[in-house]
Amino acid sequence: MRFGYHTLTWANAYKNYGIERPIKEIKESGFSGIEFVEPLSLLGNAGDLEKILGRENMQAVSLSCGLNMNPKDDSDIEENISRIKFAHRFGIKDVMLCGGWSSADVKKIDEYYKILADKLNICCEYASKFKMNIAFHPHKDTIVETSEDIETFLRFTDKPKLCVDIAHLTACGSDPVEGIERFKDIVTYVHFKDWDIEKDVFVELGRGDVDIMKCLETLIKIRYDGWVVVELDHTAATPLESAKISADYLKKAGVL
């Protein structure tokens, strides 16, 4: 396994920042790979970004993508196609994608699973042209949250691979260890963060209630050899301090 870090914390912490800042601070934290959430306009020219990553000896491991639930709006698909093209420039194998945000009008019923699956299939088919995977991310507050939701959703599509997020599964009442084992044949990408049950919030590794060590052991057991990307939406510290907390946890565990 290789360990990277997500730029989401920087995107949520700062209104304006240059892409060099998270790259340098993620490197300083001790990680070697990065998943980018930023719009392509902020990532800039692919050649320039390659130079920055090369200078810092860092690797782009994924780009975050998303899908809306409006079957008449394909702007999200167009954006994802652009991101897939951009990701291909960096030799990225897995593009992370989540979608299906629940609302009063979007519920866990077949109609909406099919809408999400149809859009996802288009992205998967396009990514396959570059021999890339779409790693679908079950996410809190969507129609695909739990392990049972994943099983239901996979009745509508067999095209995506899976990004397992151990904290989202925990927050939604599923056992992440069981989830890793259940879906081991399609797990191609992994997100790590922790979940504080009492405070109802995502936190740095080791500061919540997820059995992270058991998750690591299970990934080793299934011979997972892809990227594990540590992620955190918001932090009470700075993005750099937060990344160092999670890095220190992984270092003490002997995996980073």
N, C-alpha and C positions, 0 to 999 in steps of 0.2 A: 504493500500500500504506500501511496505517496500522499502528502498532506498539503493542501492549499488553503487559501482564505478568500473570502468573498468581499467585494467592495461595497456591499449594501450599507454597512455601518457608516462609511464615509458619505455615501449619497444621502443618507437620512440625517447626518449630523451637520453637513455644511451646505449652504446655498450655492456657493461658488468655490470650486477647487479645480486645480489642474490634475490630469490623470497621473502625472508623475508622483503626486503626493501619496495616494494609496499604494502604488507600486513600491515606492521606497520604504514606506512604513510597514507594509506586509513583509518585505524582505527583512527589515530590522527585527520584526517579531520572531523570525525564524522559519517562516514558511517559504516554499519554493515555487508554488503555483498560485494562480489567481483566476477567480471567476469574476467576470465583469458584468455589472448590471447597468452601466451607463448607456445613454443613447449613443448611437454611432457618431453623432455630431460632436460629442465630447471625447470619444475615443480617437477621433481624428483620422488622419491618413494611416492606412495599414502599415505602410513602409516606415513611417515615423514611429509608430507604436512598436514595431518590431525592433527598431534601433534602441528604444528606451528599455524594452524588456531584455534585449541582449546585453546592454550596458550594465543592467542590474543583475544579470544572470538569473532571470525569472522566466517562468513559462505561463502562457495563457492556456488554461485548461478547459474553460467553458465560457459561454455567454448566456445570460439569463434571457428567456423569452416568455411571452404570455399570450393568452387567447381570451377574447371577450366571448360573450354568449349570445351575440346577435348574428343570426345566420345570414342576414342581409348586409352585414358590414364585414368586408374582407380586408380592411386596412391593417388589421392585426396580422393576417397571413402575409400580406405584402411586406410588412416590417420584419416578420420572422424570416422570410426568404432572404431579405437583405442581410440579416444577422447571420444566417447560415452561410451565405457567401463570404462574409467577412471572417467568420470563424474558420472556414476552410483554409484561408490564407495562412493560418497559424498551426495547421495540422491538428486542430481540435477534433477529438473523436466523439465527444458527447456534448450536445447542446441541451441545457436544462430548460424545461418548459413547464409552466403551471398555468392553470386556468380553471374556469368553472365556478367563479365566485358566486356564492349563494345569496339570495335576496328574497324579498316577498314574492317575486315573479320567477325565480329560478330555484327549483327544489330537486331533491334526490328522487327523480322519477325518470322513466325510460326516455321521455321526450328530450330532456336536457342532457342525459348521458349521450344520446345519439348526436345532438348538436355539437357537443364537445368532441366526440369521437370523429365526426366527419371533418371538423376543422383540423384536428390533430393528425388525421390520416394524410391530409394534403401536405402538412409540414414534414411528416415522416417520409413520404414519397419523394419530396424534393431533397431532403437530407441524404436519402439513400443514393442519389446520383453522385454524391461526393464520398460515399462509403462512411457516412456519419450516422450516429444514432440520435434520435430525440429521446432524452431521458425525462419522462413525465414525472412531475413532482406532486404527489398528493399533499394537500395543504389545508391547514386549519381555515375554517370559514368558506370552504368550497364544497362542491357536491361530491368530491373524492377526498375524504379525510382519513377514514379508518381502513384497516386491513380488509374489512368486509366490503367497504365501498370500492376498494381496488378490485376485488373479485367481481363485484357487480359491473363495474366499468369495463373490465376486460372482456365482458360478453359482447361488447359493441366494437371492439377493436383488438387486433393482435399485432399491430404494427409498432407501437412504441416499446422502448425499453423503460426501465424504472429508475428514478432517483429516490432513494429512501432517505427521508429526513427523520432521524431518531427522535427529535424533540417534538415535531409536529404529530407524529404517531402517538407519542406519550400524552401530549396535550389533548388529543382527541379520544383518549381512552383505549388505545391499542398498545400492545406490547411490541416494542421495536425489535426485540430479539426474535420473537415469533414471526414478525413481518419479514425480517431479513431471511429467515429460514424458509418461510412459505414462498417467497418470490425470488429465491436465489437464482433461478434460471434466467431471470430477466433483469436482475439488479446490475446496472452498468455504471452507476454513479451514486455517491453518497454525500449527504449533508449532515454535519454534526453541529449541534448546539445543545444547551441544557434547558430544562424547564422547571421553574419553581412553582410547585403545585399550590402552595399557600398564597403566594403573591400573584399567581395567575399571569406569569410573565416569562419570556425567554431570557436566559442569562448565559454567562460565560461557562465554559466547561468546568465541571467540578463544583459549581455553585447552585445546582438544582437537584432534582430527584431522578434524573435519567441514569440508569445503570450503564454508564459509558464503557466501563471496562468489560462488562458482559457483551456489549455490542461489538467492541473490538475483538474479543475472543471469538464471537460468532462469525465475524467477517473473515478472520483467519481460518476458522473451521470450514467455511464454504470456499476457501481459497480465492477470496476476492483480491484482485491485484490492480484495481483501478484507483482513481483519485477519491480521497475523502476531503471535502471542502468544508472548513469551519465557517459558520455564518452567524451573524447576530444582527437583528433589525435595528435595535436601539441600545444605547449604553448610557449608564449614569456617569461613566468615565469618558475618556476620549477614545476614538476608534483605535489608536495605537495602543493605549493602555489596556483596552479590552482584548485586543488581539494577543498581547503578551500574556495575559492571564490564561487564555486558552492554550497558548503555546507552551507555557510552563506546565500545565496539566499534562499535556501530551509528552513533554520531555520527561517528566517524572514517571510516566507510564512506560517510558523506554521506546516510544514509537516515532518520535520526532527528533 
